[in-house]
Amino acid sequence: MLSESECMCPVCISLLILPVTFPCNHSLCLKCYKETVEKANLSCPVCRKRISVWARKAAKENKLINMEKWTDIQEAFPEKVRRRLEASDESDSEDDEDDFEAKERRQISCPGEIRQEYEAAIQQIQQKKDEQAKKEEEASKVNFEALQQEEFLSENVEIEEKALMLE
């Protein structure tokens, strides 16, 4: 018995309809497979393994659809398959040439905005580095001056001790 997660298309995240199983054992819906091949390249969208030779051979031999898996899915989830097929029939009748292009694209940021954020973050990091370097340099100066003072005092003590010994 197939689990529902085994029957999900990784592209459309829906139940597999007419599953196409690649040599790498990843499966897509036939519709998602066709769109992937048309718009992208001939590689598995999950693992990026090249499927060009397999795709031509399977299409030529009319063996794209994994009929065994399709039968198992239909037996395991008959109601979901029916609903999904009905939904795809309705969308086909609406004459949407391409569902991906028909959907409104969300604009996440204005052009150049991400670069500005990146440059501001880099500038902040550089400022923090400069401040840290300045603090370290000041601490180093203080330590150096303290060591010089200590050395000067120890030399003075030695001179005074020698002077006392000579007296």
C-alpha positions in Angstrom: 0.0 0.0 0.0 1.4 3.4 -1.0 1.6 6.2 1.5 0.3 9.6 0.6 3.8 11.1 0.7 5.0 8.6 -1.8 2.2 9.7 -4.2 2.9 13.5 -4.1 4.4 15.4 -7.0 7.4 17.4 -5.7 6.7 20.1 -8.3 3.0 20.9 -7.8 2.8 19.2 -4.3 -0.4 17.4 -5.3 -1.4 13.8 -5.8 0.5 12.3 -8.8 -1.7 12.1 -11.8 -0.3 9.9 -14.6 3.1 9.6 -12.9 6.3 9.7 -14.9 9.1 7.9 -13.0 12.6 8.8 -13.9 15.6 6.4 -13.8 16.6 8.0 -10.5 13.2 6.8 -9.1 11.7 10.3 -8.6 8.2 10.8 -10.0 6.3 13.8 -11.4 2.8 14.3 -12.8 2.7 14.1 -16.5 1.7 17.7 -16.7 4.6 18.8 -14.4 7.0 16.6 -16.4 6.0 18.2 -19.7 6.3 21.8 -18.2 9.7 20.9 -16.7 11.0 19.5 -20.0 9.6 22.5 -22.0 10.7 25.3 -19.7 13.7 24.0 -18.0 16.1 21.3 -19.1 16.2 17.6 -19.4 17.1 16.8 -15.8 15.3 15.6 -12.8 14.0 18.6 -10.8 14.7 16.8 -7.5 18.2 15.5 -7.9 19.3 17.2 -11.2 20.3 13.9 -12.8 20.2 14.2 -16.6 17.3 12.4 -18.2 17.6 13.5 -21.8 18.4 10.1 -23.3 15.8 8.3 -21.1 13.1 10.9 -21.9 13.6 10.6 -25.7 13.6 6.8 -25.5 10.6 6.6 -23.2 8.6 9.1 -25.3 9.5 7.2 -28.5 8.4 3.9 -27.0 5.3 5.5 -25.4 6.5 4.4 -21.9 6.6 7.8 -20.1 3.7 7.0 -17.7 4.4 4.5 -14.9 1.2 2.5 -15.3 1.9 0.3 -12.3 2.3 3.2 -10.0 -0.7 5.0 -11.6 -2.9 1.9 -10.9 -1.7 1.7 -7.3 -2.4 5.4 -6.8 -5.9 5.0 -8.3 -6.6 2.0 -6.0 -5.2 3.7 -2.9 -6.7 7.1 -3.3 -9.7 6.8 -5.6 -11.6 9.9 -4.2 -8.5 12.2 -4.4 -7.7 11.0 -7.9 -11.3 11.7 -9.0 -11.3 15.2 -7.4 -7.9 16.0 -8.9 -9.0 14.9 -12.4 -12.2 16.9 -12.1 -10.2 20.0 -11.1 -7.8 19.6 -14.0 -10.7 19.3 -16.4 -12.2 22.5 -15.1 -8.9 24.4 -15.5 -8.4 23.0 -19.0 -11.8 24.3 -20.1 -11.0 27.8 -18.9 -8.5 28.1 -21.7 -5.6 29.0 -19.4 -2.7 28.6 -21.8 -0.2 28.4 -19.0 -1.0 28.2 -15.3 2.4 29.4 -14.3 2.3 32.5 -16.4 -1.4 33.2 -15.5 -0.7 33.5 -11.8 0.2 36.9 -10.6 3.8 37.3 -9.8 4.6 38.7 -6.3 7.2 41.3 -6.2 9.2 40.7 -3.0 11.4 43.7 -3.3 12.0 46.7 -5.5 14.8 46.5 -8.1 18.2 47.2 -6.4 16.7 47.0 -2.9 18.4 43.7 -2.0 21.8 45.0 -3.2 21.4 48.1 -1.1 20.6 45.9 2.0 23.6 43.8 1.2 25.9 46.8 0.8 24.6 48.3 4.1 25.2 45.0 5.9 28.7 44.8 4.5 29.4 48.4 5.6 28.1 47.7 9.1 30.3 44.6 9.3 33.3 46.7 8.2 32.5 49.4 10.7 32.4 46.8 13.5 35.7 45.4 12.3 37.3 48.8 12.3 36.0 49.6 15.8 37.3 46.3 17.1 40.7 46.9 15.5 40.8 50.4 17.0 39.9 49.0 20.5 42.6 46.3 20.1 45.2 48.9 19.0 44.3 51.2 22.0 44.5 48.2 24.4 47.8 47.2 22.8 49.1 50.8 23.3 48.1 50.8 26.9 49.7 47.4 27.5 52.9 48.6 25.7 53.0 51.8 27.8 52.5 49.8 31.0 55.3 47.4 30.0 57.6 50.4 29.2 56.7 52.0 32.6 57.3 48.7 34.3 60.7 48.3 32.6 61.6 51.9 33.4 60.8 51.4 37.0 62.7 48.1 37.2 65.7 49.8 35.6 65.5 52.6 38.1 65.2 50.1 41.0 68.3 48.3 39.7 70.2 51.6 39.4 69.2 52.6 42.9 70.2 49.2 44.2 73.6 49.4 42.6 74.0 52.9 43.9 73.2 51.7 47.4 75.6 48.9 47.1 78.4 51.2 46.0 77.9 53.4 49.0 
